[in-house]
Amino acid sequence: MEEKKTDLNSIIGFFLIFLLILWMMYNNAQEQAKEKELAKTEKVQKNKVTKTVSTPVTVEEETKDSVAVAQQFQSYGAFAYSASLTNAKEQTTVLENDLVSMEISNLGGFVSSQTMKNFTQFKKDSGKNVQLVKDDNASFNLQFKGTDGKLYDTKDLWFVPTLKKDGENQVLIMRLQAGANQFLEYVYTLKPNDYMLDFQIRSQGLEQVFGKTPELIANWDMTTYRNEKSVSYENRYTEIWFEYEKGKTDYVGQGKIKEDAATDVSYIGYKQQFFTSILLTKTPFTKADFVSKNLVQDEEKDTIFTKSFSSKFPLAIANGAVNYQMQWYFGPTDYHLLKDYDKNLEQIVWLGWGIFGWINKYAFVPVFDLLIDFLPYGLSIIILTIIVRIVLSPMTYKSYLSQAKMKVIRPEVQEINEKFSKDPMKRQQETMKLYGKAGVNPMAGCLPAVLQIPVFYALFSFFPAAIALRQQSFLWADDLSSYDTILNLPFYIPFYGNHVSLFPILASIAIFFYMKMTTGDQQMSAPTQEGMPDMGKIMKVMIYISPLMMLFFFNNYSSGLSLYYFVSNAITIGIMLVIKNYIIDQDKIHAQIQENKTKPRKLNRFQQKMQEMMEQAEQAKNQKK
């Protein structure tokens, strides 16, 4: 056998493996040492923040820890103590009942998230609830200059939360602490089944921090999320409302940038079409400045936000302390719900000014509430329309009767026009005499139409405010509070939109036939006089312009409103056909007019005054000749 020889390569290999093993053992020992040191550091840091230790420490060690904490949180000035208690880390505390869920952040001590459980976003298939506050769209800040010369903003400071129960109420105390017994605190109280949140701002032991500062400057900012299908329609009813001087209410208004101010302000409301955020105060703010900015630059594009709101007002410091009893409301813009609080909040729900608001409050709102208790919403609108048309039918009858009378005496009026064609004053006198003898009032046909205008405008304000219609479907409309869609267009038509709504089309058709019936008779009964515009031609043009305006104007409006006008005009056409074919007899009217001519007729004051004025004008004309 051949004798084995020592292999040099094998020796070198074993040596390298040995070195590799030594290197791995060394690194492992180093890693274990680092882990132990890190664990020890974390334990010390935890003891610094919580002020609890597992083993006794000396006075010198505790002093060193305090100095380290002070250095770590010194940027928070007088409120470094509060920052140390929270370790300057954000956390939220939840307040919740059957209606709403809120998260209060310890950074700034304000609501960081608010969700309404009974309302979903306009895209119903998304399954997401409406949130008025989320993703830093709102902030509440108190600003003041401390005795150390530092400018403090509470929205950047750390509050220490304490949640407790008071019976069925949830109470959250958020304290911004300068020391164990020195603090500025927000106290939130949420009751069961309520959108209103009690809110108190008070301070204790901060005299040395506030110094001679007479007031805190409060800023409430909010960027409102889009919550409805039609952004243009929603944005039209999104604005700042406020109550001032013991019960007066006003709003900032619409525009790219709108500003306003008021004194003795008792509440501020950031009102959206169907949802509202309100800050109320028991002690009125001496003054408040408001700014509203429109964020919808292009209605052709989808948008997330509608407007940016900002309010600035002072909170007085009395005897070195601040103490304000307030409330927050984050909930629906519901007329009945807001009225139940008995704080004049229902004024935020715009139902129209003057007589239009009265008609809504005392007629349409109660009747509609009664109907929706036992009928579907779309059918309730139709029944409401029928009731309104029945109530107004006497006016419709008088209007059509006046038109019929004017039509009967038209040949005689035409004869007067031809006889006195060169004497306009005499022609007018004779025409008025004919009207007086025949018992015809040319204004009788216009007056009923004028009296119906308040009803028209009242309903125009009623439907955008009716939150009960939100996301209620009827026929092809999936939301009676917004527009209905039967066709989406691949392009945008100015003033019309990128969709086709059917209810406005039906309403426009009904208006066309209604005007065709009424203006046709008016053209026959109202002869054109010399020097006056040809009303017949004007009315012919209006027959086509009015329905077209309706079509464009209502395409982005509430489908419930378009449904009302369609049904209303259809019913009016039916009533007029009944009056024309079964109630009014042209021969009887003609006979009655001829009989009236034979009877002495006493002129009313208006007719007497008109006759005197024309006679005086005739005398002056003769004297001039």
C-alpha positions in Angstrom: 0.0 0.0 0.0 1.0 3.5 -0.7 1.7 5.6 2.4 -0.6 8.6 2.9 1.1 12.0 2.9 0.0 15.1 4.7 -2.1 17.4 2.3 -1.2 21.1 2.6 -4.5 22.2 1.2 -6.4 20.3 3.9 -4.4 22.0 6.6 -5.1 25.4 5.2 -8.8 24.6 5.0 -9.1 23.5 8.6 -7.3 26.7 9.7 -9.8 28.9 7.8 -12.8 27.1 9.2 -11.3 27.5 12.7 -11.0 31.3 12.2 -14.5 31.5 10.8 -15.9 29.8 13.9 -14.0 32.2 16.2 -15.3 35.2 14.3 -18.9 34.0 14.6 -18.6 33.4 18.3 -17.2 36.9 18.8 -20.0 38.6 16.8 -22.7 36.6 18.7 -21.2 37.8 22.0 -21.3 41.4 20.8 -25.0 41.1 19.7 -26.0 39.7 23.0 -24.2 42.6 24.8 -26.0 45.1 22.6 -29.4 43.6 23.3 -28.8 43.6 27.0 -27.7 47.3 26.8 -30.8 48.2 24.7 -33.2 46.5 27.1 -31.6 48.3 30.0 -31.9 51.7 28.2 -35.6 51.1 27.4 -36.3 50.1 31.0 -34.6 53.3 32.2 -36.5 55.4 29.7 -39.8 53.9 30.7 -39.1 54.6 34.4 -38.3 58.2 33.5 -41.7 58.7 31.8 -44.0 56.8 34.2 -42.1 57.9 37.3 -42.2 54.3 38.6 -39.1 52.1 39.1 -38.8 48.5 40.0 -35.7 49.0 42.2 -34.8 51.8 44.5 -32.8 54.7 43.0 -30.6 57.3 44.6 -31.5 61.0 44.7 -28.6 61.7 42.3 -30.0 59.2 39.7 -33.5 60.7 40.0 -32.2 64.2 39.5 -30.3 63.1 36.4 -33.5 61.5 35.0 -35.5 64.7 35.6 -32.8 66.8 33.8 -32.9 64.4 30.9 -36.7 64.6 30.7 -36.6 68.4 30.9 -34.0 68.5 28.1 -36.0 66.1 25.9 -39.3 68.1 26.1 -38.0 71.6 26.6 -39.4 72.7 23.2 -42.9 72.6 24.8 -42.0 75.3 27.2 -44.3 75.6 30.2 -46.1 72.5 29.2 -43.1 70.1 29.0 -44.6 68.3 32.0 -47.7 67.3 29.9 -45.5 66.2 27.0 -43.4 64.0 29.3 -46.5 62.3 30.7 -47.7 61.4 27.1 -44.1 60.8 25.9 -45.1 63.1 23.0 -46.9 60.3 21.3 -50.3 60.6 19.7 -53.2 58.5 20.9 -57.0 58.9 20.7 -59.8 58.3 23.1 -63.2 57.2 21.8 -66.6 58.7 22.8 -69.5 56.8 21.4 -73.3 56.4 21.6 -76.0 54.9 19.3 -75.8 57.9 16.9 -72.2 59.0 16.7 -68.6 57.9 17.3 -65.9 60.4 18.0 -62.1 60.1 18.5 -60.4 62.8 20.6 -56.7 63.2 20.0 -54.3 64.0 22.8 -52.4 66.2 20.3 -54.4 69.4 20.5 -57.1 67.8 22.6 -59.7 68.1 19.8 -61.9 65.8 17.8 -59.8 64.0 15.2 -62.5 61.8 13.8 -66.3 61.9 13.9 -68.6 59.3 12.3 -72.4 59.3 12.1 -73.8 55.8 12.3 -77.1 56.4 10.6 -76.0 58.2 7.5 -73.9 56.9 4.6 -72.0 58.6 1.9 -73.6 59.7 -1.4 -72.2 56.6 -3.1 -74.4 54.1 -1.2 -72.5 51.1 -2.5 -69.4 52.3 -0.8 -70.9 51.3 2.6 -69.0 54.1 4.3 -70.6 56.3 6.9 -70.6 60.1 6.7 -67.7 61.6 8.6 -67.6 65.4 9.2 -64.2 65.2 10.8 -61.3 63.0 9.6 -57.8 63.2 8.2 -56.9 66.5 9.9 -59.7 68.5 8.1 -60.6 70.3 11.3 -58.7 71.9 14.2 -59.5 73.9 17.3 -56.6 76.0 18.7 -56.1 78.4 21.6 -53.2 80.8 21.1 -51.5 83.0 23.7 -48.1 84.5 24.6 -46.7 83.1 27.9 -44.7 85.0 30.4 -41.6 83.2 29.0 -42.1 85.1 25.8 -43.1 81.9 23.9 -46.1 81.9 21.6 -48.2 78.8 22.5 -50.6 77.0 20.2 -52.6 74.3 21.9 -53.1 72.3 18.7 -49.4 71.5 18.9 -49.3 70.6 22.5 -49.9 67.3 24.3 -53.0 66.7 26.5 -53.3 64.0 29.1 -56.7 62.1 28.7 -58.9 60.8 31.5 -62.1 58.9 30.6 -64.8 58.3 33.2 -68.5 57.6 33.6 -71.1 60.0 35.0 -74.2 57.9 35.2 -75.0 57.1 31.5 -72.8 60.0 30.3 -69.3 59.6 29.1 -66.9 62.2 30.4 -63.5 62.8 28.9 -61.0 65.2 30.5 -58.1 66.4 28.3 -55.5 68.2 30.4 -52.7 70.3 29.1 -50.5 70.3 32.2 -47.8 72.7 33.3 -47.5 70.8 36.6 -49.4 68.3 38.8 -52.0 71.0 39.8 -51.4 73.5 36.9 -53.4 72.8 33.8 -55.6 74.0 31.0 -58.3 71.4 30.3 -61.1 70.5 27.9 -64.0 68.5 29.3 -66.2 66.6 26.9 -69.5 65.0 27.9 -71.4 62.8 25.6 -75.0 61.8 26.5 -76.8 58.7 25.2 -78.7 59.1 21.9 -77.5 62.7 21.3 -75.4 64.5 18.7 -74.7 67.3 21.1 -71.4 67.2 23.0 -71.0 69.3 26.2 -67.7 71.1 26.2 -66.0 73.1 28.9 -62.7 75.0 28.8 -61.2 76.0 32.1 -57.8 76.5 33.7 -56.2 76.1 37.1 -52.9 77.5 38.5 -51.7 79.0 35.2 -51.5 82.6 36.5 -47.7 82.5 36.1 -48.0 81.1 32.6 -50.7 83.5 31.3 -49.2 86.5 33.1 -51.1 89.7 32.2 -52.5 88.1 29.0 -56.2 89.4 28.9 -57.5 86.7 26.6 -56.8 83.6 24.6 -57.3 83.8 20.8 -59.4 80.8 19.6 -59.3 79.6 16.0 -61.8 77.0 14.7 -60.9 75.8 11.2 -62.6 73.2 9.1 -62.5 72.0 5.5 -65.9 70.5 4.6 -66.0 67.2 2.8 -68.4 66.6 -0.1 -71.2 64.4 1.1 -73.8 64.6 -1.7 -74.1 63.5 -5.3 -74.4 66.9 -6.8 -71.4 69.0 -5.7 -72.7 72.2 -7.2 -76.1 71.8 -5.5 -74.5 70.9 -2.2 -72.0 73.7 -2.4 -74.8 76.2 -2.9 -76.1 75.5 0.6 -72.8 75.2 2.3 -71.9 78.3 4.3 -71.1 79.8 7.7 -74.1 80.7 10.0 -73.9 82.5 13.3 -76.1 84.0 16.0 -75.2 87.3 17.5 -76.6 90.1 19.7 -79.1 87.9 21.6 -81.0 86.0 18.9 -80.1 87.6 15.5 -78.9 85.1 12.9 -77.0 85.7 9.7 -74.7 83.9 7.3 -71.5 84.8 5.5 -72.7 84.1 2.0 -71.4 82.6 -1.2 -68.3 83.6 -3.1 -64.7 82.7 -3.9 -63.6 84.4 -0.6 -66.2 85.9 1.7 -65.5 87.6 5.1 -67.7 88.8 7.8 -67.6 89.8 11.5 -70.1 90.1 14.4 -70.2 91.0 18.1 -71.8 89.1 21.0 -71.7 85.8 19.1 -73.5 82.9 20.8 -73.0 80.2 18.2 -71.1 79.5 15.0 -72.2 76.9 12.5 -70.4 75.4 9.6 -73.5 74.4 7.7 -73.5 71.9 4.8 -76.6 71.0 2.9 -77.6 68.1 5.1 -74.9 68.1 7.9 -73.7 70.8 10.2 -70.9 71.4 12.8 -71.8 74.0 15.4 -69.9 75.5 18.4 -72.2 77.1 21.0 -71.2 79.1 24.0 -73.1 80.1 27.2 -70.9 83.2 27.5 -71.1 85.0 24.1 -67.8 85.8 22.4 -67.3 89.6 22.4 -66.5 89.5 18.7 -65.8 87.0 16.0 -64.3 87.1 12.5 -65.4 84.6 9.8 -63.8 83.6 6.5 -65.3 81.3 3.9 -63.4 80.1 0.8 -64.9 78.2 -2.1 -62.8 75.2 -3.0 -64.8 74.0 -6.0 -62.9 75.5 -8.9 -64.3 73.3 -11.6 -67.7 71.6 -11.3 -66.8 69.4 -14.3 -64.3 67.5 -12.2 -65.0 65.3 -9.1 -64.0 66.9 -5.9 -63.4 65.9 -2.3 -63.9 69.3 -0.5 -66.5 72.0 -1.0 -65.4 75.0 1.3 -62.8 76.0 3.8 -64.2 77.8 6.9 -62.4 79.7 9.6 -63.5 81.5 12.7 -61.4 83.6 15.1 -62.7 84.8 18.5 -61.3 85.7 21.9 -61.8 83.9 25.2 -61.4 86.2 28.2 -59.1 85.4 31.1 -60.6 86.6 34.4 -58.5 86.6 37.6 -55.8 84.7 35.8 -58.1 81.8 34.7 -60.4 81.0 31.8 -63.8 79.3 32.2 -66.2 78.8 29.3 -69.3 76.5 29.1 -69.7 75.4 25.5 -71.2 72.7 23.3 -70.3 71.0 20.1 -72.8 69.7 17.6 -71.8 67.4 14.8 -74.9 66.0 13.2 -77.6 66.3 10.5 -79.1 69.6 9.4 -82.5 68.5 10.5 -85.0 71.2 11.2 -86.9 69.3 13.9 -83.8 68.0 15.6 -82.2 71.4 15.8 -85.4 73.1 16.9 -85.7 70.6 19.8 -82.5 72.0 21.4 -84.4 75.3 21.9 -81.3 77.3 21.0 -82.4 79.0 17.8 -80.4 76.4 15.8 -83.2 75.7 13.4 -82.5 79.1 11.8 -79.5 77.4 10.1 -82.0 75.3 8.1 -82.8 77.8 5.3 -86.5 77.6 4.6 -86.7 81.1 2.9 -87.1 84.6 4.1 -90.3 86.4 5.0 -93.6 84.9 3.7 -91.7 82.0 2.0 -90.3 80.8 5.3 -93.7 81.1 7.0 -95.4 79.0 4.3 -92.7 76.3 4.7 -92.7 76.3 8.5 -96.5 76.4 9.0 -97.8 74.6 5.9 -95.4 72.4 3.9 -93.2 71.1 6.7 -96.1 69.9 8.9 -98.1 68.4 6.0 -95.1 66.6 4.5 -94.1 65.2 7.9 -97.6 63.8 8.2 -97.5 62.2 4.8 -94.1 60.5 5.1 -95.3 58.9 8.3 -97.4 56.4 6.3 -96.5 56.9 2.6 -93.4 56.4 0.6 -91.4 59.6 0.0 -92.1 59.9 -3.8 -95.8 59.3 -3.3 -95.8 61.8 -0.5 -94.5 64.5 -2.9 -97.2 63.7 -5.3 -99.9 63.9 -2.6 -98.4 67.2 -1.4 -98.6 68.5 -4.9 -102.3 67.5 -5.3 -103.1 69.2 -2.0 -101.4 72.4 -3.1 -103.1 72.4 -6.5 -106.5 71.8 -4.9 -105.9 74.8 -2.5 -104.9 77.0 -5.4 -107.6 75.8 -7.8 -109.9 78.8 -7.0 -107.2 81.1 -8.2 -106.7 79.0 -11.3 -110.5 79.3 -11.9 -110.5 83.1 -11.5 -107.5 83.4 -13.8 -109.1 81.4 -16.5 -112.5 83.1 -16.1 -110.8 86.5 -16.5 -109.2 85.2 -19.7 -112.5 84.0 -21.0 -114.2 87.4 -20.4 -111.4 89.2 -22.1 -111.8 86.9 -25.0 -115.5 87.6 -25.3 -115.1 91.4 -25.4 -112.1 91.3 -27.7 -114.1 92.3 -30.8 -115.4 95.4 -29.0 -111.9 96.3 -27.8 -110.6 95.9 -31.3 -113.4 98.2 -32.6 -112.4 100.9 -30.1 -108.7 100.6 -31.2 -109.7 101.1 -34.8 -112.1 104.0 -34.1 -109.5 105.9 -32.0 -106.3 104.7 -33.7 -105.0 108.3 -33.9 -105.9 109.3 -30.3 -104.2 106.9 -27.8 -105.6 108.8 -24.8 -109.2 108.6 -26.0 -108.7 105.0 -27.0 -107.5 104.1 -23.4 -110.5 106.0 -21.9 -113.0 104.2 -24.0 -111.4 100.8 -23.3 -111.5 101.4 -19.6 -115.2 102.4 -19.8 -115.9 99.2 -21.7 -114.2 97.2 -19.0 -116.2 99.0 -16.4 -119.5 98.4 -18.1 -118.8 94.8 -18.9 -117.6 94.1 -15.3 -114.2 92.9 -16.6 -111.0 93.5 -14.7 -107.9 93.1 -17.0 -105.8 92.5 -13.9 -107.9 89.7 -12.6 -106.0 87.2 -14.7 -102.6 88.3 -13.4 -103.4 88.5 -9.7 -103.9 84.8 -9.1 -100.6 84.1 -10.9 -98.9 86.7 -8.6 -100.4 85.1 -5.5 -99.0 81.7 -6.5 -95.4 83.1 -6.6 -94.8 82.8 -2.8 -95.8 79.1 -3.1 -93.4 78.5 -5.9 -90.4 80.1 -4.1 -91.4 78.5 -0.8 -91.1 75.0 -2.4 -87.9 76.0 -4.0 -86.4 76.5 -0.5 -88.2 73.5 1.0 -86.8 70.6 -1.1 -83.1 71.4 -0.6 -83.6 71.5 3.1 -85.7 68.3 3.4 -83.1 65.8 4.8 -85.8 63.2 4.9 -85.5 62.9 1.1 -81.8 62.1 1.3 -81.1 58.8 -0.4 -84.8 58.0 -0.8 -85.6 56.4 -4.1 -88.6 56.7 -6.4 -89.0 55.1 -9.8 -85.7 55.6 -11.6 -84.4 58.3 -9.1 -82.1 56.8 -6.5 -82.0 59.9 -4.4 -84.9 62.4 -4.3 -82.6 65.0 -2.7 -80.3 65.1 -5.7 -80.7 64.8 -9.5 -81.9 61.7 -11.2 -79.9 60.1 -14.0 -81.0 58.2 -17.1 -77.9 58.8 -19.2 -74.3 59.7 -18.4 -72.7 61.9 -21.0 -69.0 61.4 -22.1 -68.7 65.2 -22.2 -69.7 68.3 -20.1 -72.3 70.8 -21.4 -72.0 74.2 -19.8 -74.9 75.1 -17.4 -76.3 71.6 -18.0 -73.8 69.0 -16.8 -72.6 65.6 -17.9 -75.8 63.7 -17.4 -79.4 63.7 -18.5 -82.1 63.9 -15.8 -85.6 62.7 -16.8 -87.8 64.5 -14.3 -86.7 68.0 -15.5 -87.5 66.9 -19.1 -91.0 65.8 -18.0 -91.4 69.1 -16.1 -90.3 71.1 -19.1 -92.8 69.3 -21.4 -95.6 70.0 -18.9 -94.7 73.6 -18.7 -94.7 73.9 -22.5 -98.2 72.6 -22.8 -99.4 74.7 -19.9 -98.0 77.9 -21.4 -99.4 76.8 -24.8 -102.9 76.7 -23.3 -102.7 79.9 -21.2 -100.7 82.1 -23.6 -102.8 81.1 -26.6 -105.9 82.5 -24.9 -104.1 85.5 -23.7 -102.9 86.4 -27.2 -106.5 86.2 -28.4 -107.8 88.3 -25.6 -105.2 91.0 -25.4 -105.1 93.1 -28.6 -102.0 94.9 -29.5 -102.2 98.7 -29.1 -100.3 101.3 -31.0 -97.0 102.2 -29.4 -97.0 99.1 -27.2 -94.8 96.0 -27.8 -96.4 93.1 -29.5 -97.2 90.9 -26.5 -98.4 88.1 -28.8 -94.9 87.7 -30.3 -93.3 88.0 -26.9 -95.5 85.2 -25.4 -94.8 83.0 -28.4 -91.1 83.2 -27.7 -91.7 82.6 -24.0 -93.5 79.4 -24.8 -90.2 77.9 -26.0 -87.7 79.8 -23.8 -89.4 78.9 -20.4 -89.3 75.1 -20.8 -85.7 75.3 -22.1 -84.7 77.3 -19.1 -86.4 74.8 -16.9 -84.6 72.0 -18.6 -81.1 73.5 -18.0 -81.8 75.0 -14.6 -83.2 71.9 -12.9 -80.9 69.3 -14.4 -78.6 69.4 -11.3 -81.4 70.1 -8.8 -83.3 67.9 -6.5 -85.3 65.3 -8.4 -88.0 65.7 -5.8 -88.4 69.4 -6.8 -88.6 68.4 -10.5 -91.1 65.7 -9.7 -93.2 68.4 -7.9 -93.2 70.8 -10.8 -94.0 68.1 -13.3 -97.0 66.8 -11.3 -98.1 70.3 -10.5 -98.2 71.5 -14.1 -99.8 68.2 -15.2 -102.6 68.7 -12.6 -103.0 72.4 -13.6 -103.4 71.4 -17.2 -106.1 68.9 -16.2 -107.9 71.5 -14.0 -107.9 74.0 -16.8 -109.3 71.5 -19.3 -112.1 70.7 -16.9 -112.8 74.4 -16.3 -112.7 75.1 -20.0 -114.9 72.2 -21.2 -117.3 71.7 -18.3 -117.5 74.8 -16.1 -117.1 77.9 -18.2 -119.7 78.6 -20.8 -118.7 81.2 -23.4 -122.3 82.0 -24.3 -123.3 82.6 -20.7 -120.3 84.8 -20.1 -121.2 86.9 -23.2 -124.8 87.2 -22.1 -123.7 88.3 -18.6 -121.4 90.9 -20.0 -124.2 92.4 -22.2 -126.5 92.5 -19.2 -123.8 94.2 -17.1 -123.6 96.9 -19.8 -127.2 97.9 -19.2 -126.8 98.2 -15.5 -125.4 101.3 -13.9 -122.0 100.3 -12.5 -120.2 102.1 -9.6 -116.5 102.3 -10.2 -114.1 101.3 -7.4 -111.5 103.7 -6.1 -108.8 102.5 -8.5 -111.1 102.8 -11.5 -112.3 106.2 -10.4 -108.7 107.4 -10.0 -107.7 106.1 -13.3 -110.6 107.7 -15.1 -109.9 111.1 -13.4 -106.3 110.9 -14.4 -107.2 110.2 -18.0 -109.8 113.0 -18.1 -107.2 115.4 -16.7 -104.7 114.3 -19.2 -107.3 114.8 -22.0 -108.1 118.3 -20.8 -104.4 119.2 -20.6 -104.0 117.9 -24.2 -107.0 120.0 -25.4 -105.6 123.2 -23.7 -102.3 122.6 -25.3 -103.9 122.3 -28.7 
